[in-house]
Amino acid sequence: MKDIANPVDDEVREWAYSDAFEPMQDFDLILAAELRPSYLEFVADQNCPKRTYFLKVLYLIIGDAVRTNYHTNTQDEISSYLGKAERAQATELNSWLDRSRDLMRHPEKFDYDQWCAGGLVDDSQT
């Protein structure tokens, strides 16, 4: 990647389908700064080696938005992103969609470890 702190879509896609390790610590935080439709695609693709990683990024995006009272992404931006995920009709996104909408309705349920540190994904993998 030319600029790890600001990767372009093609670079993210190439990394998503590679066997390479995370290019830097907290790369997920860099990725979570943008609501890229490709993240939804990666999670839905059974052939994407980093689909679990990108599912964690999706949880981080929603968790951080709710945690900051929508300072990282507006509520409209998040709702639009969830709409794109719903239109994708990927069963791999269903739990994330349901949990995201529930958290938005009930922000008091926010738990940092679950939403921003991968807990919800780790729990579903066991």
MODELLER restraints for C-alpha pairs under 7 A, 6 or more apart:
rsr = mdl.restraints
at = mdl.atoms
rsr.add(forms.Gaussian(group=physical.xy_distance, feature=features.Distance(at['CA:1:A'], at['CA:7:A']), mean=6.58, stdev=0.5))
rsr.add(forms.Gaussian(group=physical.xy_distance, feature=features.Distance(at['CA:1:A'], at['CA:11:A']), mean=6.01, stdev=0.5))
rsr.add(forms.Gaussian(group=physical.xy_distance, feature=features.Distance(at['CA:5:A'], at['CA:30:A']), mean=6.42, stdev=0.5))
rsr.add(forms.Gaussian(group=physical.xy_distance, feature=features.Distance(at['CA:16:A'], at['CA:48:A']), mean=6.65, stdev=0.5))
rsr.add(forms.Gaussian(group=physical.xy_distance, feature=features.Distance(at['CA:16:A'], at['CA:49:A']), mean=6.74, stdev=0.5))
rsr.add(forms.Gaussian(group=physical.xy_distance, feature=features.Distance(at['CA:16:A'], at['CA:50:A']), mean=5.49, stdev=0.5))
rsr.add(forms.Gaussian(group=physical.xy_distance, feature=features.Distance(at['CA:17:A'], at['CA:48:A']), mean=5.54, stdev=0.5))
rsr.add(forms.Gaussian(group=physical.xy_distance, feature=features.Distance(at['CA:17:A'], at['CA:49:A']), mean=5.83, stdev=0.5))
rsr.add(forms.Gaussian(group=physical.xy_distance, feature=features.Distance(at['CA:17:A'], at['CA:50:A']), mean=6.89, stdev=0.5))
rsr.add(forms.Gaussian(group=physical.xy_distance, feature=features.Distance(at['CA:28:A'], at['CA:57:A']), mean=5.94, stdev=0.5))
rsr.add(forms.Gaussian(group=physical.xy_distance, feature=features.Distance(at['CA:32:A'], at['CA:57:A']), mean=5.78, stdev=0.5))
rsr.add(forms.Gaussian(group=physical.xy_distance, feature=features.Distance(at['CA:32:A'], at['CA:60:A']), mean=6.67, stdev=0.5))
rsr.add(forms.Gaussian(group=physical.xy_distance, feature=features.Distance(at['CA:32:A'], at['CA:61:A']), mean=5.35, stdev=0.5))
rsr.add(forms.Gaussian(group=physical.xy_distance, feature=features.Distance(at['CA:35:A'], at['CA:81:A']), mean=6.97, stdev=0.5))
rsr.add(forms.Gaussian(group=physical.xy_distance, feature=features.Distance(at['CA:39:A'], at['CA:54:A']), mean=5.98, stdev=0.5))
rsr.add(forms.Gaussian(group=physical.xy_distance, feature=features.Distance(at['CA:40:A'], at['CA:85:A']), mean=6.30, stdev=0.5))
rsr.add(forms.Gaussian(group=physical.xy_distance, feature=features.Distance(at['CA:42:A'], at['CA:48:A']), mean=5.89, stdev=0.5))
rsr.add(forms.Gaussian(group=physical.xy_distance, feature=features.Distance(at['CA:42:A'], at['CA:51:A']), mean=5.43, stdev=0.5))
rsr.add(forms.Gaussian(group=physical.xy_distance, feature=features.Distance(at['CA:42:A'], at['CA:54:A']), mean=6.80, stdev=0.5))
rsr.add(forms.Gaussian(group=physical.xy_distance, feature=features.Distance(at['CA:43:A'], at['CA:51:A']), mean=4.39, stdev=0.5))
rsr.add(forms.Gaussian(group=physical.xy_distance, feature=features.Distance(at['CA:43:A'], at['CA:52:A']), mean=6.76, stdev=0.5))
rsr.add(forms.Gaussian(group=physical.xy_distance, feature=features.Distance(at['CA:43:A'], at['CA:54:A']), mean=6.06, stdev=0.5))
rsr.add(forms.Gaussian(group=physical.xy_distance, feature=features.Distance(at['CA:43:A'], at['CA:55:A']), mean=5.87, stdev=0.5))
rsr.add(forms.Gaussian(group=physical.xy_distance, feature=features.Distance(at['CA:43:A'], at['CA:92:A']), mean=6.74, stdev=0.5))
rsr.add(forms.Gaussian(group=physical.xy_distance, feature=features.Distance(at['CA:44:A'], at['CA:90:A']), mean=5.67, stdev=0.5))
rsr.add(forms.Gaussian(group=physical.xy_distance, feature=features.Distance(at['CA:44:A'], at['CA:92:A']), mean=5.56, stdev=0.5))
rsr.add(forms.Gaussian(group=physical.xy_distance, feature=features.Distance(at['CA:44:A'], at['CA:93:A']), mean=6.90, stdev=0.5))
rsr.add(forms.Gaussian(group=physical.xy_distance, feature=features.Distance(at['CA:56:A'], at['CA:118:A']), mean=5.30, stdev=0.5))
rsr.add(forms.Gaussian(group=physical.xy_distance, feature=features.Distance(at['CA:56:A'], at['CA:121:A']), mean=6.24, stdev=0.5))
rsr.add(forms.Gaussian(group=physical.xy_distance, feature=features.Distance(at['CA:59:A'], at['CA:115:A']), mean=5.35, stdev=0.5))
rsr.add(forms.Gaussian(group=physical.xy_distance, feature=features.Distance(at['CA:59:A'], at['CA:116:A']), mean=6.55, stdev=0.5))
rsr.add(forms.Gaussian(group=physical.xy_distance, feature=features.Distance(at['CA:60:A'], at['CA:115:A']), mean=5.59, stdev=0.5))
rsr.add(forms.Gaussian(group=physical.xy_distance, feature=features.Distance(at['CA:60:A'], at['CA:116:A']), mean=4.47, stdev=0.5))
rsr.add(forms.Gaussian(group=physical.xy_distance, feature=features.Distance(at['CA:62:A'], at['CA:100:A']), mean=6.44, stdev=0.5))
rsr.add(forms.Gaussian(group=physical.xy_distance, feature=features.Distance(at['CA:63:A'], at['CA:115:A']), mean=4.98, stdev=0.5))
rsr.add(forms.Gaussian(group=physical.xy_distance, feature=features.Distance(at['CA:63:A'], at['CA:116:A']), mean=5.94, stdev=0.5))
rsr.add(forms.Gaussian(group=physical.xy_distance, feature=features.Distance(at['CA:64:A'], at['CA:72:A']), mean=6.93, stdev=0.5))
rsr.add(forms.Gaussian(group=physical.xy_distance, feature=features.Distance(at['CA:64:A'], at['CA:116:A']), mean=6.81, stdev=0.5))
rsr.add(forms.Gaussian(group=physical.xy_distance, feature=features.Distance(at['CA:65:A'], at['CA:71:A']), mean=6.41, stdev=0.5))
rsr.add(forms.Gaussian(group=physical.xy_distance, feature=features.Distance(at['CA:65:A'], at['CA:72:A']), mean=5.38, stdev=0.5))
rsr.add(forms.Gaussian(group=physical.xy_distance, feature=features.Distance(at['CA:65:A'], at['CA:73:A']), mean=5.64, stdev=0.5))
rsr.add(forms.Gaussian(group=physical.xy_distance, feature=features.Distance(at['CA:66:A'], at['CA:104:A']), mean=6.58, stdev=0.5))
rsr.add(forms.Gaussian(group=physical.xy_distance, feature=features.Distance(at['CA:66:A'], at['CA:107:A']), mean=6.38, stdev=0.5))
rsr.add(forms.Gaussian(group=physical.xy_distance, feature=features.Distance(at['CA:82:A'], at['CA:97:A']), mean=6.66, stdev=0.5))
rsr.add(forms.Gaussian(group=physical.xy_distance, feature=features.Distance(at['CA:103:A'], at['CA:109:A']), mean=6.33, stdev=0.5))
rsr.add(forms.Gaussian(group=physical.xy_distance, feature=features.Distance(at['CA:103:A'], at['CA:110:A']), mean=6.67, stdev=0.5))
rsr.add(forms.Gaussian(group=physical.xy_distance, feature=features.Distance(at['CA:113:A'], at['CA:119:A']), mean=5.65, stdev=0.5))
rsr.add(forms.Gaussian(group=physical.xy_distance, feature=features.Distance(at['CA:114:A'], at['CA:120:A']), mean=4.96, stdev=0.5))
